[in-house]
Amino acid sequence: MKRSIALAAALALVGCGGSYESAWDEGETTTGTGGGEQAEGGGAARAELISQGDAAWENRGDVEQVRAAIAAWEQALEMDGSDADLWVKVSRGHYFLADGHLSFEDMAAAGEHWQQGIRAAERALSIVSPEFAQRMQAGDRVEDAVSVLGADAVPALYWRASNLGKWARADGFATVLSFKDEIRAVMSHCLENGRDYFFSGPDRYFGAFFAIAPAYAGGDLDRSRQHFEYSISQQPNYFGTRVLMAENLAVKLQDRAMFQTQLQYVLDGDPDSLEGAAPENRIEQRKAQALMDRIDEFFE
């Protein structure tokens, strides 16, 4: 009886979950604004903007450099919006700006950028698969349409899910529940078609997913541990995996030793030990210290 009441309450909450305005809702599925002579004439200027954005991104530990990177890339996309890879960069940029900088002090601003990251990834998906975009505009569910996508959609799917998951969790538990089936289907596609993407990101994502979700909504602490351990075995020096494991799985299990071990590894580690992830690792060290400072709040 208690389970039935809890499930009914959860289903009621799902109906109250938050929503965002997607690129498909807005009709933002065209492949570009510039074509023909405009695209040809602006090619050099566009390439320069992309180069400027890439250079700023290398210094993404500085919040203003992240903003500069996004602004330059978005300017380039205004000239020609048919570059799916560049939309993915923008999506990742908004994610990092929100998660790595704004979320420490301004969750409302972070939420806005996570939503922008979702929409940028949706623009990328529309370019990668016009069929998928048509199904979204027709009102299909993402979890039903994802089967038409291939491995080339993994980057856009991954960053859309990453932005969506962060935004949903910040918005509230009801929103997390309302998107859980979609997120699970999308990340399953990423796991099957690009398991190694972004430092074994799909396994890291599922590690958090199965720890955060309650049992009646698909949560499974054993599966969470398996995914976290696999991701760490492949990329031991991507610190974000260990921080998520401590924050979500260790706390759920009330395993203080796991919490301390994973966070201490991050705090003692060299953020430059993994090529291409030093700025992310430094952010994760900041998160790890904040969690460690609150350890007594998490464990009885």
C-alpha positions in Angstrom: 0.0 0.0 0.0 2.8 2.4 0.9 4.5 1.7 -2.4 1.3 2.4 -4.3 0.9 5.7 -2.5 4.5 6.7 -3.2 4.2 5.8 -6.9 0.9 7.7 -7.2 2.6 10.7 -5.6 5.5 10.4 -7.9 3.3 10.3 -11.0 1.4 13.3 -9.7 4.7 15.1 -9.4 5.6 14.3 -13.0 2.6 16.2 -14.1 4.0 19.3 -12.4 7.5 19.1 -13.8 9.1 22.1 -15.4 9.5 22.6 -19.1 11.7 24.6 -21.5 11.2 26.0 -25.0 13.0 23.7 -27.3 14.5 24.5 -30.7 11.8 22.4 -32.3 9.1 24.4 -30.5 10.6 27.6 -31.8 11.0 26.2 -35.3 14.8 26.6 -35.1 15.7 23.8 -37.4 16.9 25.5 -40.5 20.5 24.7 -41.5 21.7 28.2 -41.9 20.9 31.9 -42.5 23.6 32.5 -45.1 23.8 30.8 -48.4 25.3 31.3 -51.9 27.1 34.6 -52.2 26.6 35.5 -48.5 28.2 32.3 -47.3 31.0 32.4 -49.8 31.8 36.1 -49.1 31.7 35.6 -45.4 33.8 32.5 -45.3 37.0 34.1 -44.2 35.3 36.2 -41.5 33.4 33.2 -40.3 36.6 31.1 -40.0 38.3 33.9 -38.1 35.4 34.0 -35.6 35.6 30.3 -35.1 39.4 30.6 -34.5 38.8 33.4 -32.0 36.3 31.3 -30.2 38.6 28.2 -30.1 41.4 30.4 -28.7 39.2 31.8 -26.0 38.0 28.3 -25.1 41.5 27.1 -24.4 41.3 29.6 -21.4 37.9 28.5 -20.3 39.0 28.5 -16.6 38.3 32.2 -16.9 34.5 32.8 -17.1 34.9 35.8 -19.4 36.9 33.7 -21.9 34.0 31.1 -21.9 31.6 33.9 -22.7 33.9 35.2 -25.4 34.2 31.7 -27.0 30.4 31.3 -27.0 29.9 34.7 -28.5 32.4 34.2 -31.3 31.0 30.8 -32.2 27.4 32.1 -32.2 28.4 35.0 -34.4 29.9 32.5 -36.9 26.7 30.5 -36.8 24.7 33.6 -37.6 26.6 33.7 -40.8 26.1 30.1 -41.6 24.1 27.9 -39.2 24.7 24.6 -41.0 27.7 23.5 -38.9 26.5 20.8 -36.5 29.9 20.5 -34.9 29.9 24.2 -34.1 26.5 23.9 -32.5 27.9 21.1 -30.3 30.7 23.4 -29.3 28.1 26.1 -28.3 26.1 23.5 -26.4 29.2 22.4 -24.5 30.2 26.0 -23.9 26.9 26.9 -22.3 27.1 23.7 -20.2 30.6 24.6 -18.9 29.7 28.3 -18.3 26.7 27.1 -16.2 28.2 24.1 -14.4 31.8 25.3 -14.1 31.2 28.9 -13.2 27.7 30.2 -12.6 26.3 27.4 -10.6 28.5 28.2 -7.6 26.8 31.6 -7.1 23.8 32.1 -9.4 21.7 29.0 -10.1 19.1 31.1 -12.0 21.7 32.3 -14.5 23.1 28.7 -14.7 19.6 27.4 -15.5 19.3 29.9 -18.4 22.6 28.7 -19.9 21.7 25.0 -19.5 18.5 25.7 -21.5 20.5 27.5 -24.2 22.8 24.5 -24.2 19.9 22.2 -24.8 18.6 24.2 -27.7 22.1 24.5 -29.3 22.4 20.7 -29.2 18.9 20.4 -30.7 20.0 22.6 -33.6 23.0 20.2 -34.1 20.6 17.2 -34.1 18.4 18.9 -36.7 21.4 19.2 -39.0 22.7 15.7 -38.4 19.3 14.1 -39.0 16.5 16.1 -40.7 14.3 13.0 -40.2 14.7 13.3 -36.5 13.9 17.0 -36.6 10.8 16.3 -38.6 9.6 13.8 -36.0 10.3 16.2 -33.2 8.3 18.9 -34.9 5.5 16.4 -35.5 5.3 15.9 -31.8 7.1 12.5 -31.4 8.8 11.7 -28.1 12.6 11.9 -28.1 12.8 8.4 -26.7 10.7 7.0 -29.6 12.6 8.9 -32.3 16.2 8.4 -31.2 16.4 5.1 -33.1 16.7 7.0 -36.4 20.0 8.5 -35.2 23.5 7.0 -35.7 26.8 7.3 -34.1 27.3 10.8 -35.6 24.6 12.1 -33.3 26.4 11.1 -30.1 28.1 14.4 -29.4 24.9 16.4 -29.8 22.9 13.9 -27.8 25.4 13.8 -25.0 25.6 17.5 -24.5 21.8 17.9 -24.8 21.4 15.3 -22.1 24.1 16.8 -20.0 22.5 20.2 -20.1 19.0 18.8 -19.7 20.0 16.7 -16.7 21.6 19.6 -14.9 18.7 22.0 -15.7 16.1 19.4 -14.6 17.8 18.7 -11.3 18.1 22.4 -10.6 14.5 22.9 -11.5 13.3 20.2 -9.1 12.6 16.6 -8.5 9.4 16.6 -10.4 11.2 17.8 -13.5 13.9 15.1 -13.1 11.1 12.5 -13.1 9.3 14.0 -16.1 12.5 13.7 -18.3 13.9 10.4 -16.9 12.7 8.1 -19.7 13.9 10.5 -22.4 17.3 10.9 -20.8 17.7 7.2 -20.2 16.9 6.4 -23.9 19.2 9.1 -25.2 22.1 8.1 -23.0 21.6 4.4 -23.9 22.1 5.4 -27.5 25.3 7.2 -26.5 26.5 4.2 -24.5 25.9 1.8 -27.5 27.3 4.1 -30.2 30.0 6.1 -28.4 30.8 4.7 -25.0 34.2 6.4 -24.9 32.9 9.8 -25.8 34.1 12.6 -23.6 36.2 10.6 -21.2 33.8 7.7 -20.9 31.0 10.2 -20.4 27.9 7.9 -21.0 29.0 5.6 -18.1 29.6 8.6 -15.9 26.2 9.9 -16.7 24.5 6.6 -16.0 26.4 6.3 -12.7 24.8 9.5 -11.6 21.4 8.7 -13.2 21.0 5.4 -11.4 22.1 6.9 -8.0 19.9 10.0 -8.2 16.7 8.2 -9.4 14.7 6.6 -6.6 14.1 2.8 -6.9 10.5 3.3 -8.1 11.7 5.5 -11.0 14.5 3.2 -12.1 17.2 3.9 -9.6 19.7 1.1 -9.0 22.7 1.6 -6.8 24.5 -1.6 -8.0 24.2 -0.4 -11.6 25.3 3.1 -10.5 28.5 1.6 -9.0 29.2 -0.5 -12.1 28.9 2.5 -14.4 31.0 4.7 -12.2 33.7 2.1 -11.8 33.9 1.4 -15.5 34.2 5.1 -16.3 37.0 5.5 -13.7 38.8 2.4 -15.0 38.9 4.0 -18.5 39.6 7.5 -17.4 40.9 7.6 -13.8 42.1 11.2 -14.1 38.8 12.7 -15.2 38.0 14.1 -11.8 34.3 14.8 -12.5 33.5 11.1 -12.4 34.8 10.8 -8.9 33.0 13.9 -7.7 29.7 12.6 -9.0 30.3 9.2 -7.4 31.0 10.8 -4.0 28.1 13.3 -4.2 25.5 10.8 -5.4 26.4 7.2 -4.9 28.4 7.4 -1.7 25.9 9.7 0.0 23.0 7.4 -1.1 24.8 4.4 0.3 25.9 6.3 3.4 29.4 5.2 2.6 31.6 7.8 4.2 34.8 6.0 3.2 33.9 6.0 -0.5 33.1 9.7 -0.3 36.4 10.6 1.3 38.5 8.3 -0.9 37.0 9.7 -4.2 37.2 13.3 -3.2 40.7 13.0 -1.7 41.9 11.5 -5.0 40.6 14.6 -6.7 42.0 17.1 -4.2 45.4 15.5 -4.3 45.5 14.9 -8.0 47.2 16.9 -10.8 44.5 18.6 -12.9 46.9 18.7 -15.9 47.3 14.9 -15.8 44.6 14.4 -18.5 45.1 16.2 -21.8 42.2 18.3 -22.8 40.5 18.3 -19.4 42.6 20.5 -17.1 40.0 23.4 -16.8 37.3 20.8 -16.1 39.5 19.1 -13.5 40.2 22.4 -11.7 36.5 23.1 -11.5 36.0 19.6 -10.1 38.6 20.2 -7.4 36.6 23.2 -6.3 33.5 21.1 -6.1 35.4 18.4 -4.2 36.6 20.8 -1.6 33.1 22.2 -1.2 31.7 18.7 -0.7 34.4 17.7 1.7 33.8 20.8 3.8 30.2 19.6 4.3 30.9 15.9 4.9 29.2 15.9 8.3 26.0 17.1 6.7 25.8 14.1 4.4 26.5 11.3 6.9 24.8 10.3 10.1 
